[in-house]
Structure formats: C-alpha cells, structure tokens
Amino acid sequence: MAANKNLAENPYERLANAIVLQAVADYRAVLKKVKHNPGSKDAIHEALQLEKFFRSQWYEMLTKVDGEYLIRRLQEEIRQSESIRGNKNKSSRR
C-alpha cells in the first residue's frame, strides 16, 4: 500500500511545491512594485532573477508547470488586477 501514497504526502514533493509557491508569491509582489515604480532598478533586477529561476533546470526539476507559461500568467494577472482595482477606485469616486 505504500506505493499508493499520495505524492502530496511525500516530504520532498511538499518542499518542491513550497519553493515554487514562494517564488510565485515573490514574483507577484515584485511585479506590483515594478508596476507602481517602473524606474526601480532593484525591483526590476529581482523580477529578472525570479524569471531566471522559472526558466532554470532546477525549476524544471521541482515542477512540471511550464516556467514561461507561469511568467505570462502572473504578468497578466497583475495587469488585470491592477486595472480592475483602478476601475473600482474610479467608479467609487462617482
């Protein structure tokens, strides 16, 4: 029955998932910083470092999720959430 164990119960799988999820959270946060302060060299550098991670062989060892796909999705998520928030603020001023 040990072979039927859920992969999520594997401590190495949990660690790999935690690493990827932390990188996703960090990338979301830094994309927001870049959006609000496009001239921030530190934020841009951090975003580029995280993109490098999502394109790395180490990342590919941690997950099967395509890194390029993830980068695009997160960038789009931030674009949409920020524009939606901006629209809500404009409509609440009326």
N, C-alpha and C positions, 0 to 999 in steps of 0.2 A: 503494500500500500504506500510505501514511502515514495515510489515513483509517481504516484497520483497527486502528490502535494502541489498546491497552487504555487506558481512561480513567485507570486507576491509575498509568499511566506519565506522565501529564500533571502537571507540577510544581505547577500551580495546584490541581488536584484533590488532590494529596498534601498541600498546605498546608491546604486547607479541611478535609480529613479529620483532620489533626493538630490543628487548632484545636478541632474538635468533640470529638475524643478527649481532649484535655487538659481541656476543660470538663467532660466526663463524669467523668474521674478526680478533678477538683477537687470536683465535686458529691458524689460518693461519699464522699470524705474529710470534707467539711463536714457531710454528713448523719450520719456517725458521731459527729462532735463534738457536734452538736445532740442526738443520742440519748443520749450519755453526760453531757452538760451542758446540759439544756434551758433553763437560765437565761442561757446565754452570748449576750449581745447581739451580739457580734462574729460568732459562728458563724451566728446567725440572719440577720444582715444579709448575710453572704457567701452563704448559701443563697438568700436572696431575690434577690440580684444575679445569681446564676447562673440562677435561674428566669426572671428578666427577659431574660437573654441567650437562653435556649431558646425564648422567646416572641417574639423580635425578628425584624425583617425581615432583618437581617444573618445571623442563624442560618438563616433560610429560604433565603438565597442560597447558604449553604455546603453544605446537605444537603437531601435530600427526606424525611428522618426527621421525623415529627411531634413537635414540641417537647413538647406536653402528654403525649403517649404516653411519650416518653422520661422525663419527670419522674416520671410514675406508676410506670413500670417500675423506675427507680432507687430510688424510695422503697420500693417493695415488696421489692426485692432486699435493701435494708438491713434492713428489718423482719424478713424471713425469715432472713437470715444471722445477725443478732444473736440471734434467738430460738433458732435451731438451735445456735449456739455456747453459749448459755446452757443448753440442754438437755444438750449434751455435757458441760459442766462439772458439771452436777448428777448425771449418770449416772456420771461418773468418780469422784465422791466416795463412791459406794456401795461 
